[in-house]
Amino acid sequence: MKFKLSALVYGVLAGLSLVTSAAVHADDSLSNVLAKKSIALGIPTDYPPYGFMGPDFKPQGVDVATAQLIADKLGVKAELVPVSTPNRIPYLQSRKIDLIVSALGKNEERQKVIDFTVAYAPFYQAVFGPKSISVKNFDDLGGKTLAVTRGTIQDDELQKVAPATLKIQRFEDDNATIAAFVSQQTQFVAVGAAVAAVAVQKNPRLQAEYKLLIKDSPNFIGVRKGETALLNKVNEILRQAKADGTLEGYAQRWLGRGLGKLPD
């Protein structure tokens, strides 16, 4: 009986040791970044004004500036890794990147597989189309054609409100979505308002305008599940940047509008 009890106690202690070891391992994200003195940040490079290649062939935009800010505040090198809408979460899960800083909205499905920081920038998803076509509500889109990026929040939301006769053409990345609209492959496009504004400005012949708001869905930074230390540190950086006006400056410069009321 004494032997059995000792064995039982040993088993319990061993189990606790394994749990403790797993907990420590699960929360070593921040120390790993600091130890390697660099952080891999997934950014967009084809999605102005959030992320795009500048005249000097270097990435710029509100997401790029925010990513660089995080690296600077951590005191490490920023490894900027271009990502697309379909691959950004797989890149995070497979450890090709440490954080997603790429116009990432938060929804229930994504929350099942990754964690999110506090919001850092506004993102208004809307439908844009030619001034010559009157659209007052989603039913008016019936029989029309519309481009959207597959798997985005605007894609998900459209399926809830769009009429069955709307012909939705889905593309694998935002660049292809915008290109389809600009080339008039579709009559309408569902995309971020700031992104559409850039496309409309570059292509005045389209005579395009804002039509309908799909959702006000601000941008968050994506973090791997369980990486609490890194999540908390990034939140600390973002909250300070919001308080001292840094994020407001990014929004004004790149988006042409203020932060508004971002969720914290």
Sine and cosine of phi, psi and omega as CSV:
sin_phi,cos_phi,sin_psi,cos_psi,sin_omega,cos_omega
0.00,0.00,-0.66,0.75,0.01,-1.00
-0.89,0.45,-0.65,0.76,0.00,-1.00
-0.91,0.41,-0.66,0.75,0.00,-1.00
-0.90,0.44,-0.66,0.75,0.00,-1.00
-0.90,0.43,-0.69,0.73,0.01,-1.00
-0.89,0.46,-0.66,0.75,0.02,-1.00
-0.89,0.45,-0.62,0.78,0.01,-1.00
-0.91,0.42,-0.71,0.70,0.02,-1.00
-0.88,0.48,-0.69,0.73,0.02,-1.00
-0.87,0.49,-0.66,0.75,0.00,-1.00
-0.90,0.43,-0.66,0.75,0.02,-1.00
-0.90,0.44,-0.72,0.70,0.00,-1.00
-0.89,0.45,-0.65,0.76,0.03,-1.00
-0.90,0.44,-0.63,0.78,0.02,-1.00
-0.90,0.43,-0.68,0.73,0.03,-1.00
-0.89,0.46,-0.62,0.79,0.02,-1.00
-0.89,0.45,-0.65,0.76,0.02,-1.00
-0.91,0.40,-0.66,0.75,0.02,-1.00
-0.89,0.46,-0.71,0.70,0.00,-1.00
-0.89,0.46,-0.68,0.73,0.01,-1.00
-0.88,0.47,-0.66,0.75,0.00,-1.00
-0.91,0.41,-0.64,0.77,-0.02,-1.00
-0.90,0.43,-0.67,0.74,0.01,-1.00
-0.90,0.43,-0.69,0.73,-0.01,-1.00
-0.90,0.44,-0.59,0.80,-0.04,-1.00
-0.94,0.34,-0.32,0.95,-0.10,-1.00
-0.87,-0.49,0.54,0.84,-0.01,-1.00
-0.98,-0.19,0.26,0.96,-0.10,-1.00
-0.88,0.47,-0.73,0.69,-0.03,-1.00
-0.92,0.40,-0.71,0.71,0.00,-1.00
-0.90,0.44,-0.56,0.83,0.04,-1.00
-0.91,0.42,-0.69,0.73,0.01,-1.00
-0.89,0.45,-0.70,0.71,-0.01,-1.00
-0.92,0.39,-0.56,0.83,-0.01,-1.00
-0.94,0.35,-0.66,0.75,-0.01,-1.00
-0.99,0.11,-0.15,0.99,0.07,-1.00
0.87,0.49,0.52,0.86,0.07,-1.00
-0.37,-0.93,0.38,-0.92,0.04,-1.00
-0.66,-0.75,0.76,-0.65,-0.02,-1.00
-1.00,0.01,0.87,-0.49,-0.12,-0.99
-0.88,-0.47,0.88,-0.48,0.02,-1.00
-0.98,0.20,0.88,-0.48,-0.05,-1.00
-0.80,-0.61,0.39,-0.92,0.12,-0.99
-1.00,0.09,0.53,-0.85,0.06,-1.00
-0.80,-0.60,0.05,1.00,-0.01,-1.00
-0.76,-0.65,0.47,0.88,-0.14,-0.99
-0.69,-0.73,0.90,0.44,0.02,-1.00
-0.90,0.43,0.58,-0.82,0.09,1.00
-1.00,-0.06,0.19,0.98,-0.03,-1.00
-0.97,0.23,-0.65,0.76,0.05,-1.00
-0.30,-0.95,0.81,-0.58,-0.03,-1.00
-0.31,-0.95,0.26,-0.97,0.00,-1.00
-1.00,0.06,0.80,-0.60,-0.01,-1.00
-0.99,0.13,0.01,-1.00,0.02,-1.00
-0.85,0.53,-0.43,0.90,0.01,-1.00
-1.00,0.00,0.16,0.99,0.01,-1.00
0.90,0.44,0.44,0.90,0.10,-1.00
-0.91,-0.42,0.58,-0.81,-0.02,-1.00
-0.92,0.39,0.59,-0.81,0.07,-1.00
-0.52,-0.86,0.13,-0.99,-0.03,-1.00
0.79,-0.61,0.10,-0.99,-0.08,-1.00
-0.90,0.43,-0.62,0.78,0.02,-1.00
-0.93,0.37,-0.65,0.76,-0.01,-1.00
-0.91,0.42,-0.68,0.73,0.02,-1.00
-0.89,0.45,-0.64,0.77,0.01,-1.00
-0.92,0.38,-0.66,0.75,0.04,-1.00
-0.87,0.48,-0.71,0.71,0.00,-1.00
-0.90,0.43,-0.62,0.79,0.03,-1.00
-0.86,0.51,-0.70,0.72,-0.01,-1.00
-0.88,0.48,-0.72,0.69,0.02,-1.00
-0.88,0.48,-0.70,0.72,-0.01,-1.00
-0.88,0.48,-0.69,0.72,-0.02,-1.00
-0.93,0.36,-0.46,0.89,0.06,-1.00
-0.99,0.15,-0.26,0.97,-0.02,-1.00
0.96,0.26,0.54,0.84,-0.01,-1.00
-0.78,-0.63,0.19,-0.98,0.02,-1.00
-0.97,0.23,0.66,-0.75,0.05,-1.00
-1.00,0.00,0.90,-0.44,0.13,-0.99
-0.99,-0.13,0.98,-0.22,-0.07,-1.00
-1.00,0.06,0.90,-0.44,-0.07,-1.00
-0.93,-0.37,0.90,-0.44,0.04,-1.00
-0.89,0.45,0.73,-0.68,0.05,-1.00
-0.75,-0.66,0.29,-0.96,0.07,-1.00
-0.88,-0.48,0.15,-0.99,0.01,-1.00
-0.85,0.53,-0.71,0.71,-0.03,-1.00
-0.94,0.34,-0.52,0.85,-0.13,-0.99
-0.98,-0.20,-0.10,0.99,-0.13,-0.99
-0.91,0.42,-0.67,0.74,0.03,-1.00
-0.95,0.32,-0.70,0.72,0.11,-0.99
-0.85,0.53,-0.61,0.79,0.06,-1.00
-0.87,0.49,-0.65,0.76,0.00,-1.00
-0.92,0.39,-0.72,0.69,-0.05,-1.00
-0.92,0.39,-0.53,0.85,-0.01,-1.00
-1.00,-0.01,0.12,0.99,0.08,-1.00
0.92,0.39,0.41,0.91,0.14,-0.99
-0.97,0.25,-0.40,0.92,0.09,-1.00
-0.70,-0.71,0.35,-0.94,0.02,-1.00
-1.00,-0.10,-0.49,0.87,-0.02,-1.00
-0.59,-0.81,0.49,-0.87,0.16,-0.99
-0.98,-0.19,0.88,-0.48,0.10,-1.00
-0.83,-0.56,0.95,0.31,-0.20,-0.98
-0.52,-0.85,0.93,0.36,0.06,-1.00
0.69,0.73,0.75,0.67,-0.10,-1.00
-1.00,-0.05,0.88,-0.47,0.09,-1.00
-1.00,0.03,0.31,-0.95,-0.04,-1.00
-0.95,-0.33,0.76,-0.65,0.13,-0.99
-0.59,-0.81,0.09,-1.00,-0.10,-0.99
-0.89,0.45,-0.64,0.77,-0.02,-1.00
-0.90,0.44,-0.69,0.72,0.00,-1.00
-0.93,0.36,-0.55,0.83,0.00,-1.00
-0.91,0.41,-0.31,0.95,0.04,-1.00
-0.96,0.28,-0.40,0.91,-0.12,-0.99
-0.90,-0.44,-0.36,0.93,0.05,-1.00
-0.65,-0.76,0.23,-0.97,0.09,-1.00
-0.97,-0.25,0.30,-0.96,-0.05,-1.00
-0.78,-0.62,0.59,-0.81,0.13,-0.99
-0.98,0.17,-0.12,-0.99,0.18,-0.98
-0.94,0.35,0.31,-0.95,-0.01,-1.00
-0.95,0.32,0.49,-0.87,-0.01,-1.00
-0.80,-0.61,-0.21,0.98,-0.01,-1.00
-0.39,-0.92,0.50,-0.87,0.05,-1.00
-0.97,0.22,0.42,-0.91,0.04,-1.00
-0.45,-0.90,0.96,-0.29,-0.01,-1.00
-0.98,-0.19,0.90,-0.44,0.01,-1.00
-1.00,-0.02,0.78,-0.63,-0.11,-0.99
-0.52,-0.85,0.21,-0.98,0.09,-1.00
-0.99,-0.17,0.73,-0.68,0.05,-1.00
-0.84,-0.55,0.53,-0.85,0.01,-1.00
-0.25,-0.97,-0.01,-1.00,-0.07,-1.00
-0.93,0.37,0.58,-0.81,0.02,-1.00
-0.88,0.48,-0.43,0.90,-0.06,-1.00
-0.95,0.31,-0.24,0.97,0.00,-1.00
-0.94,-0.33,0.89,-0.46,-0.02,-1.00
-0.98,0.21,0.81,-0.59,0.04,-1.00
-0.71,-0.70,0.91,-0.42,-0.01,-1.00
-0.96,-0.29,-0.41,0.91,0.01,-1.00
-0.46,-0.89,0.09,-1.00,-0.07,-1.00
-0.91,0.41,-0.48,0.88,0.04,-1.00
-0.88,0.47,-0.46,0.89,0.00,-1.00
-0.93,0.36,-0.19,0.98,0.03,-1.00
-0.99,0.11,-0.08,1.00,0.00,-1.00
-0.83,0.56,0.74,-0.67,0.01,-1.00
0.99,0.17,-0.05,1.00,-0.02,-1.00
-1.00,-0.07,0.14,-0.99,0.07,-1.00
-0.91,-0.40,0.60,-0.80,-0.09,-1.00
-0.57,-0.82,0.67,-0.74,0.04,-1.00
-0.98,-0.17,0.64,-0.77,0.04,-1.00
-0.47,-0.89,0.46,-0.89,0.04,-1.00
-0.99,0.11,0.77,-0.63,-0.05,-1.00
-0.87,0.49,0.71,-0.71,0.11,-0.99
0.99,0.14,0.05,1.00,0.02,-1.00
-0.99,0.10,0.22,-0.98,0.04,-1.00
-0.90,0.44,-0.61,0.79,0.01,-1.00
-0.90,0.43,-0.54,0.84,0.07,-1.00
-0.91,0.42,-0.73,0.69,0.01,-1.00
-0.88,0.47,-0.71,0.70,-0.06,-1.00
-0.93,0.37,-0.59,0.81,0.01,-1.00
-0.87,0.50,-0.61,0.79,-0.02,-1.00
-0.90,0.44,-0.34,0.94,0.01,-1.00
-1.00,0.08,-0.47,0.88,-0.16,-0.99
-0.87,-0.49,-0.30,0.95,-0.08,-1.00
-0.97,0.24,0.56,-0.83,0.06,-1.00
-0.93,0.37,0.44,-0.90,-0.06,-1.00
-0.88,0.47,-0.43,0.90,-0.05,-1.00
-1.00,0.06,-0.04,1.00,0.08,-1.00
-0.94,0.34,0.79,-0.61,-0.02,-1.00
-1.00,-0.05,0.98,-0.18,-0.05,-1.00
-1.00,-0.04,0.82,-0.57,0.08,-1.00
-0.96,-0.28,0.87,-0.49,-0.07,-1.00
-0.98,-0.17,0.67,-0.74,-0.02,-1.00
-0.84,-0.54,0.36,-0.93,-0.14,-0.99
-0.99,0.17,-0.31,0.95,0.05,-1.00
-0.52,-0.85,0.26,-0.97,-0.11,-0.99
-0.92,0.38,-0.53,0.85,0.01,-1.00
-0.88,0.47,-0.69,0.73,0.02,-1.00
-0.92,0.38,-0.58,0.81,0.02,-1.00
-0.89,0.45,-0.76,0.65,0.02,-1.00
-0.90,0.44,-0.65,0.76,-0.01,-1.00
-0.88,0.48,-0.62,0.79,0.01,-1.00
-0.90,0.44,-0.63,0.78,0.01,-1.00
-0.95,0.30,-0.70,0.71,-0.03,-1.00
-0.89,0.46,-0.61,0.79,0.01,-1.00
-0.99,0.14,0.04,1.00,0.02,-1.00
0.89,0.45,0.50,0.87,0.16,-0.99
-0.94,0.35,-0.50,0.87,0.11,-0.99
-0.79,-0.61,0.36,-0.93,0.01,-1.00
-0.99,0.13,-0.51,0.86,-0.07,-1.00
-0.76,-0.65,0.27,-0.96,0.07,-1.00
-0.64,-0.77,0.61,-0.79,0.08,-1.00
-0.93,-0.37,0.90,-0.43,-0.14,-0.99
-0.30,-0.95,0.10,-1.00,0.06,-1.00
-0.89,0.45,0.63,-0.77,-0.06,-1.00
-0.87,0.50,-0.66,0.75,-0.01,-1.00
-0.92,0.39,-0.58,0.81,0.03,-1.00
-0.92,0.39,-0.71,0.71,0.02,-1.00
-0.89,0.46,-0.62,0.78,-0.01,-1.00
-0.86,0.51,-0.64,0.77,0.03,-1.00
-0.90,0.43,-0.71,0.70,-0.01,-1.00
-0.90,0.44,-0.66,0.75,0.00,-1.00
-0.91,0.41,-0.65,0.76,0.01,-1.00
-0.90,0.44,-0.63,0.78,-0.01,-1.00
-0.97,0.25,-0.35,0.94,-0.08,-1.00
-0.77,-0.64,0.92,0.39,-0.06,-1.00
-0.87,0.49,-0.40,0.91,-0.01,-1.00
-0.89,0.45,-0.36,0.93,-0.01,-1.00
-0.93,0.37,-0.43,0.90,-0.06,-1.00
0.78,0.62,0.72,0.69,-0.06,-1.00
-1.00,-0.07,0.40,-0.92,-0.01,-1.00
-0.47,-0.88,0.26,-0.97,0.08,-1.00
-0.91,0.42,0.67,-0.74,0.00,-1.00
-0.88,-0.47,-0.85,0.53,-0.10,-0.99
-0.63,-0.77,0.62,-0.79,0.10,-0.99
-1.00,0.10,0.80,-0.61,0.06,-1.00
-1.00,0.01,-0.78,0.62,-0.01,-1.00
-0.23,-0.97,0.58,-0.82,0.16,-0.99
-1.00,-0.03,0.97,-0.24,-0.12,-0.99
-0.76,-0.65,1.00,-0.07,-0.07,-1.00
-0.91,0.42,0.26,-0.97,-0.01,-1.00
-1.00,0.05,0.65,-0.76,0.07,-1.00
-0.81,-0.59,0.32,-0.95,0.10,-1.00
-0.99,-0.12,0.73,-0.69,-0.01,-1.00
-1.00,0.01,0.71,-0.71,-0.02,-1.00
-0.78,-0.63,0.57,-0.82,0.04,-1.00
-0.88,0.47,0.56,-0.83,0.03,-1.00
-0.83,0.55,0.71,-0.70,0.08,-1.00
1.00,0.06,-0.12,0.99,-0.03,-1.00
-1.00,0.02,0.91,0.40,-0.13,-0.99
-0.91,0.42,-0.64,0.77,-0.04,-1.00
-0.88,0.47,-0.73,0.69,0.01,-1.00
-0.92,0.39,-0.67,0.74,0.03,-1.00
-0.84,0.54,-0.74,0.67,-0.02,-1.00
-0.90,0.43,-0.62,0.78,-0.01,-1.00
-0.93,0.37,-0.67,0.75,0.02,-1.00
-0.91,0.41,-0.64,0.77,0.07,-1.00
-0.87,0.50,-0.66,0.75,0.03,-1.00
-0.87,0.49,-0.69,0.72,0.01,-1.00
-0.90,0.44,-0.71,0.71,-0.03,-1.00
-0.92,0.40,-0.65,0.76,0.00,-1.00
-0.90,0.43,-0.64,0.77,0.04,-1.00
-0.91,0.41,-0.65,0.76,0.00,-1.00
-0.92,0.39,-0.51,0.86,0.07,-1.00
-0.95,0.31,-0.67,0.74,-0.04,-1.00
-0.92,0.39,-0.61,0.79,-0.06,-1.00
-1.00,-0.02,0.06,1.00,0.10,-1.00
1.00,-0.01,0.01,1.00,-0.02,-1.00
-0.89,0.46,-0.73,0.68,-0.01,-1.00
-0.92,0.38,-0.56,0.83,0.07,-1.00
-0.88,0.47,-0.66,0.75,0.03,-1.00
-0.89,0.45,-0.66,0.75,0.05,-1.00
-0.88,0.48,-0.70,0.71,-0.03,-1.00
-0.90,0.44,-0.69,0.72,0.00,-1.00
-0.91,0.42,-0.66,0.75,-0.05,-1.00
-0.94,0.34,-0.74,0.67,-0.15,-0.99
-1.00,-0.08,-0.52,0.86,-0.08,-1.00
-0.97,-0.26,-0.25,0.97,0.00,-1.00
0.96,0.28,0.33,0.94,0.02,-1.00
-0.41,-0.91,0.28,-0.96,-0.02,-1.00
-0.98,0.18,0.02,-1.00,-0.02,-1.00
-0.93,0.38,-0.51,0.86,-0.10,-1.00
0.94,0.33,-0.43,-0.90,0.00,-1.00
-0.99,-0.11,1.00,-0.06,0.02,-1.00
-1.00,0.08,0.65,-0.76,0.08,-1.00
-0.93,0.38,0.59,-0.81,-0.04,-1.00
-0.91,-0.42,0.00,0.00,0.00,0.00
